[in-house]
Amino acid sequence: MEFIQQNWHWAALAAVSGTMLIITSVRGARGVSPAQATALINRNDAIVIDVRETAEFAAGHLLNARHIPAGELSNRLGELEKFKDKPVILNCQSGGRSASACALLRKAGFTQVHNLNGGIIAWEQAGMPITKKRK
């Protein structure tokens, strides 16, 4: 108990990380690493949907990513109808918002939905390219 009191910030971080892992698992998001996402994009013509807010997207995003903020996704599903049977990769900053977006797309009938594990943070840490150009 003394350890937790002296290291409460680490205990809190562990609790939050565990909670996000459980939430992602329960929502059924198929997580993909940056390397797996790249393979899906290159081999299966997967589309990438960035669900971050406008300022986050403008700061840098995956090449050819479509920008639909998480709060607007349910109202903009019509834009994605033609991709219902194609691989779709969703990303956000760290993977939490995109996990929720994956659940929404699955519920709407999308069959190949993937969450970018670790979001754009993991993408950049893997040395993958980002751009500031809008599609």
C-alpha positions as a Python dict, from the first residue, in 0.01 Angstrom:
ca = {
    (1, 'M'): (0, 0, 0),
    (2, 'E'): (288, 233, 78),
    (3, 'F'): (426, 177, -273),
    (4, 'I'): (97, 286, -430),
    (5, 'Q'): (80, 595, -211),
    (6, 'Q'): (433, 696, -308),
    (7, 'N'): (381, 613, -674),
    (8, 'W'): (15, 705, -719),
    (9, 'H'): (77, 859, -1063),
    (10, 'W'): (216, 529, -1197),
    (11, 'A'): (-73, 337, -1044),
    (12, 'A'): (-320, 578, -1206),
    (13, 'L'): (-147, 543, -1541),
    (14, 'A'): (-161, 165, -1516),
    (15, 'A'): (-532, 179, -1429),
    (16, 'V'): (-611, 408, -1724),
    (17, 'S'): (-405, 196, -1965),
    (18, 'G'): (-576, -121, -1847),
    (19, 'T'): (-918, 38, -1880),
    (20, 'M'): (-846, 150, -2238),
    (21, 'L'): (-725, -201, -2324),
    (22, 'I'): (-1042, -356, -2183),
    (23, 'I'): (-1267, -103, -2359),
    (24, 'T'): (-1093, -167, -2691),
    (25, 'S'): (-1127, -544, -2646),
    (26, 'V'): (-1494, -526, -2547),
    (27, 'R'): (-1583, -306, -2841),
    (28, 'G'): (-1444, -568, -3075),
    (29, 'A'): (-1209, -343, -3263),
    (30, 'R'): (-956, -542, -3461),
    (31, 'G'): (-637, -365, -3378),
    (32, 'V'): (-361, -336, -3634),
    (33, 'S'): (-3, -220, -3591),
    (34, 'P'): (139, 52, -3815),
    (35, 'A'): (310, -219, -4025),
    (36, 'Q'): (-14, -417, -4058),
    (37, 'A'): (-202, -99, -4149),
    (38, 'T'): (54, -25, -4420),
    (39, 'A'): (8, -375, -4561),
    (40, 'L'): (-371, -333, -4565),
    (41, 'I'): (-337, 0, -4742),
    (42, 'N'): (-87, -124, -5000),
    (43, 'R'): (-222, -475, -5064),
    (44, 'N'): (-596, -439, -5001),
    (45, 'D'): (-654, -74, -5089),
    (46, 'A'): (-779, 1, -4735),
    (47, 'I'): (-911, 348, -4670),
    (48, 'V'): (-799, 543, -4365),
    (49, 'I'): (-1038, 755, -4165),
    (50, 'D'): (-891, 997, -3911),
    (51, 'V'): (-1148, 1071, -3639),
    (52, 'R'): (-948, 1338, -3457),
    (53, 'E'): (-1055, 1700, -3430),
    (54, 'T'): (-970, 1944, -3709),
    (55, 'A'): (-666, 2100, -3538),
    (56, 'E'): (-520, 1756, -3462),
    (57, 'F'): (-571, 1645, -3822),
    (58, 'A'): (-413, 1966, -3955),
    (59, 'A'): (-103, 1906, -3739),
    (60, 'G'): (-31, 1587, -3935),
    (61, 'H'): (-209, 1276, -4054),
    (62, 'L'): (-160, 957, -4255),
    (63, 'L'): (-124, 1002, -4629),
    (64, 'N'): (-461, 1004, -4810),
    (65, 'A'): (-656, 984, -4482),
    (66, 'R'): (-1015, 1105, -4489),
    (67, 'H'): (-1102, 1339, -4204),
    (68, 'I'): (-1430, 1276, -4025),
    (69, 'P'): (-1422, 1383, -3658),
    (70, 'A'): (-1559, 1118, -3422),
    (71, 'G'): (-1848, 1345, -3321),
    (72, 'E'): (-1962, 1374, -3684),
    (73, 'L'): (-1916, 1012, -3789),
    (74, 'S'): (-2271, 889, -3728),
    (75, 'N'): (-2412, 1179, -3934),
    (76, 'R'): (-2165, 1121, -4219),
    (77, 'L'): (-2195, 743, -4262),
    (78, 'G'): (-2349, 800, -4605),
    (79, 'E'): (-2012, 925, -4732),
    (80, 'L'): (-1864, 586, -4647),
    (81, 'E'): (-2141, 353, -4773),
    (82, 'K'): (-1941, 251, -5078),
    (83, 'F'): (-1665, 118, -4848),
    (84, 'K'): (-1886, -118, -4643),
    (85, 'D'): (-1713, -429, -4776),
    (86, 'K'): (-1363, -284, -4808),
    (87, 'P'): (-1094, -266, -4538),
    (88, 'V'): (-1133, 49, -4331),
    (89, 'I'): (-868, 165, -4084),
    (90, 'L'): (-966, 422, -3824),
    (91, 'N'): (-717, 627, -3630),
    (92, 'C'): (-709, 897, -3368),
    (93, 'Q'): (-431, 1027, -3146),
    (94, 'S'): (-384, 716, -2929),
    (95, 'G'): (-653, 464, -3028),
    (96, 'G'): (-942, 534, -2788),
    (97, 'R'): (-1169, 747, -3006),
    (98, 'S'): (-1103, 532, -3309),
    (99, 'A'): (-1201, 220, -3110),
    (100, 'S'): (-1541, 380, -3048),
    (101, 'A'): (-1563, 474, -3415),
    (102, 'C'): (-1488, 111, -3510),
    (103, 'A'): (-1782, -4, -3299),
    (104, 'L'): (-2008, 248, -3473),
    (105, 'L'): (-1903, 132, -3821),
    (106, 'R'): (-1944, -235, -3730),
    (107, 'K'): (-2294, -163, -3600),
    (108, 'A'): (-2366, 13, -3933),
    (109, 'G'): (-2271, -302, -4124),
    (110, 'F'): (-1909, -241, -4220),
    (111, 'T'): (-1739, -579, -4246),
    (112, 'Q'): (-1364, -505, -4238),
    (113, 'V'): (-1305, -245, -3970),
    (114, 'H'): (-964, -203, -3808),
    (115, 'N'): (-836, 25, -3533),
    (116, 'L'): (-479, 159, -3560),
    (117, 'N'): (-327, 43, -3231),
    (118, 'G'): (-171, 339, -3054),
    (119, 'G'): (-309, 586, -3307),
    (120, 'I'): (-97, 847, -3479),
    (121, 'I'): (142, 838, -3184),
    (122, 'A'): (236, 476, -3261),
    (123, 'W'): (243, 555, -3633),
    (124, 'E'): (500, 830, -3582),
    (125, 'Q'): (701, 622, -3333),
    (126, 'A'): (725, 351, -3600),
    (127, 'G'): (884, 610, -3831),
    (128, 'M'): (592, 610, -4071),
    (129, 'P'): (525, 920, -4285),
    (130, 'I'): (265, 1182, -4208),
    (131, 'T'): (152, 1481, -4408),
    (132, 'K'): (-20, 1812, -4344),
    (133, 'K'): (-178, 1823, -4690),
    (134, 'R'): (-554, 1785, -4707),
    (135, 'K'): (-688, 1519, -4939),
}
